Amino acid sequence: MGFGIYGVYWSSLPPLASVMLPLFVSLLLYALFRTSTSPRVRSWSLGVMLLSSIFVWIFIAVSLLLCYAWAEAYEYNLSAGVREVFGTAVLSSVGAGIPLALFLRQVSPRIILRKVKTLSVPQEEVAESFHALAMTMGVPSAELRLSETKVPLSVALQVEKPTVVMSESLVSLLNKDELEAVMAHEIAHIKNSDTTLKAVVTAYRTTLPHDPIIRLVEAAFHRERELAADETAVKVTKKPLSLASALLKIYEAFPKNKLASHGTFSILGATSTIMSRHPPILRRVNRLINLADSLSS
């Protein structure tokens, strides 16, 4: 049936280079990601890795489809078939990669919002505290919304406006200083440009759960951004022990059978393994205690 185009195509240098080059670039960017301390550089490296991964998967998918569709047409002229398939696959990958990433950026926060219950405006005192923090941290457009969810949740999202969603149960669980520390942590995610990338990577990982590139960096990226948000919150509130206390309270109050389904919306995360997107709570609490010691000295 002329399916020899598959073997000729995938043994040719251009198709192999189109797959291997982005993978090699991703490894270099991963090294940059691991060594850089700049949030902007780290975010940029992850964004390029995401685009490289999207390109690879679209290129492979389009190549396979075209090899199958044009197998008989190029049965006796395989070299021409390789050129046609390769050119079309590259153009399709470049043309579709960026729009797909932008689409995920727009859609993924809305998918997350659908998983939390009806949102409402917080009480005046809480709203004023949040607005004052947002102004201090240079994110005046940020909004706070409360969810009726019964577990203590908090998550920062980028929708039309940067939005922090907290459950009413979390607000009632914490005292004023603890709540302020958690709000500062979530606003820090917005300030540090974590919200968009985290949402895109989460949506992309859900779409292609076995993508080795994203799984390579996703967990490490999330963990380090959580630690960075802790530090940013402490710089603003000067209350590291309040954040530590809040983390412990949330951990004690969070139903353990809900962590798997609600971990994405929690300041704690779902697990404490190497693939966890949140650092172990004891590590975070110890770091916050050390920060408190350094502030008092």
N, C-alpha and C positions, 0 to 999 in steps of 0.2 A: 504493500500500500504506500511505499515511499516514505516511511517514517525515519529514514536515515538522516533527515535534516536535524533531528534531535542530537544525534551523536556528533555530527559535523559542527553544529552550532555551538554546543557546550564545550567542544574541544578547541574552538577558535579563541585567539587571544583577546579580541575586543570584548566579547561577552564575559569572559573570565575576569578581565581587568575591571569591567563595570561593576562586578560584584566584590572583587577583592580590594580594590582601591578604597571604596567607602568603609569597608571593614577595617583596613589598615589605618585610615584617617581616624576612625572611631577609637581605635586603641591609643593613638597619639593624643586625642582629645581627652580620653579617660585618664591618661597620665597627667595631663594639664589640670584636669578636674581634681585629681588627688593631691596635687602639689600646690595649687594656687590658694591663696587666702582671700582673694577678692570675690565678693558675691556676684559682681557684674561679670567677671571673667568666667566664673564657675557656671553661671546661668547661660552665658553665651556658648560655652563648650557643650553643655547638655543640649541646648537648642539645635546646634549643628549636628550633634550625634543623632538626635531625633529625626532631623531631615534626611540624614544619610541612611538611616534605617528604613524610613518610609520609601526612599528612592530604591533601595535594594529589593524590598518586597514587591513593589509595583513592577520593577524591571523584570524580576523572576516570573511574576504572574503573567504579565503581558507577553513575555518571551515564550512561555509554555503554550499560551492560548494561540499565539500566531504560528508557532511551529506546528501545532495540531491543525489549525485552519488552512495553512498553506502547504501542508505536507505533499499533497498530490500535485499542486501547481508547480512546485519546484523539485519534483522527484528526479528530474534529469538535468537540473541546473542548480545544484546545491549551493554553490558559491554565491549566486545571485540571491537565493533564498536567505542565506545568512545575512547578507547586506541589508535586505529589506526588513527582515525581522529585527535585526540589531538597531537599525536607524529608527524604526517605528517604536521599539521598546524604550529607547533612550528618550525620545521626544515625549512619549506618554508619561514616563517616570518624572521627568523634569516638569512637565506641564501639570501633572496631577499632584506631585508631592507637596508643594507649597500650599495650594488651595486646600488639600486635605488637612494639613497642619493647622491652617487658619480656621477651617471648619471645626476641628476638634477643640480648638481654643474657645470658640463661641458656644459650642453645644455642651461640652463637658460640665461646666458649672451648673447649667440648668438641669442636667441629669442628676447631679448631686442634690440640688435643691428639691427635686421631686421626692427624694428619699426621706426628707424631714417633714414633719407635720406642719399644719397651718402656721404661718408666721404672723407675728403681731409686733406692735411698737412697744418698747419697754417703758417702765414707769419713769416719771420725770427725773428723779434723782439718779437712776442708773443711766438714763440717756445723757444727762448733763455730764456725769463722770466720764462716760465714753467719749463724748464730743470734746471735752477738755483734753483728754489723752490724745485723741486723733489730731487735734490742733498742735499740741506740743510735739508730736512725732512727725509732723509735716504731711499728714494725710487728712486734710480737712473734709474731703468729700466722703470719707468712710461712714457707713451707716451700721447701726446695730439692730438686729431683729431677733425676736425670741420665738422659740419653737415649743410646742406642747409636748414634745417627746419626753418620756418619763425617765430616761437615763441622762446623766450629766455630760452633755455634748457641747463642743465649741469648735467652729471651723471658720476659716477665712476664705472668701470666694471673690472672684472678679466677674460680676455680671454687668448690668448697665453701669452701676457704681460699685466700688469696692465695698463688700458687705461682710460683716461678721455675724454669724448665726450662733446663738447660744440657746440651750434648752432652759426652760423655766426652772427645772429641777436643779440645774447647776447654779443658777442665780440664787436660789433659796438655800443651797448647800453651803455657800461660801460667805465669809464675813466681808466687810467693805474692802479691806486691804487685799485680801486674797482675790476677790473679784476684779479689782483694779489690775492686779498682776496678770491675771489670765487675759483680761481685755488687752493689756499692753502686749502680751505675747502674740495674740492673734493679729493686732494692728501691725506688729513687727513683720509678720509674714507679708502683709500688703506693702509695707515700706520697702522690704527687701526684694520685692518682685517675685516672691515665691508662689503666690496664688495661681497665676496663669500657668507657669511651667508645671506645677504639681498637678493641676487639673488636666492639662494636655497629656502628660506622661501617664497619669492614671487611666485616662480614656484610651490611650494608645495601647497600654499594657492589657487592658480589658479586651480590646479588639484582637490583639495578637499576643496572647499570654506566653507563648514560647519564644518570643523574640530575644535572642541572647544579648543583643546590644543594650536594649532597655533594661533587662533584668540585671545586667552587669553593673549599672550605675544607679538605678532607681532607688534601691534601698539605702545605699550610702548617701545619695543626694538628700533624701528625705530626713535621714537621721541628722546630718550635719546642719540642715536648715532649721530643724527643731532646736538644736543647741544654739544656733545663731540667734533665733527668735528669743530664746531664754535670756541670752546675754543682752540683747537690745532692750528687752522689757526691764531688766534690772538697771540698765543705764538710765532709763527714764524714771522709773518708780523709786529706785534706791531701796527696794524692799525684796531682796532675794529670798529671805526666809518666808515671806508671805507667799511667794510663788511655790516654794518647796512645800509649804503647808497645804496649799491648794492642790498640788499634784497628789499628795498623800491622801487627802480627803476624797478626791475624785476616784483614786484607785480603790479606796475602801468602799465607796458607794456604788461603783460601777458593777452591774451584774456580770459575772464572769462568762455566763452563757450568751451575753450580748456582744462581747468583744469582737468576735469574728464578723458579725453583721454590721456593727456600728463603729468598728475601730477607725475607719477612715475619717469619721466625724469627731473623734476624740483627741484631746491633747495628749493622751497616753499611747494610742496605737493599739494594735491587736495582739502582737506577740513580742517576744524578746529574743528572737533568733537572729542569725546572720542576715536573713532576708526581711527582718522587721524594718518598717519605715519609721519607727520611733526608737530612740535610745532607751535602754533599760531605765526604769524609774529610779533605781538606786543610784545609778551613775548621774542622772540629772540632779537628784537631790544633793548628792555629795558635791557636785560642781557648784550648786547654788550656795551651799554652806561655805565652801571655800571663797566664793565671791563675797559673802557676808563678812568673812574674816578679813578679806583684803580691804573692804570698805571701812571697817571699824579700826583698822590699824593706821 
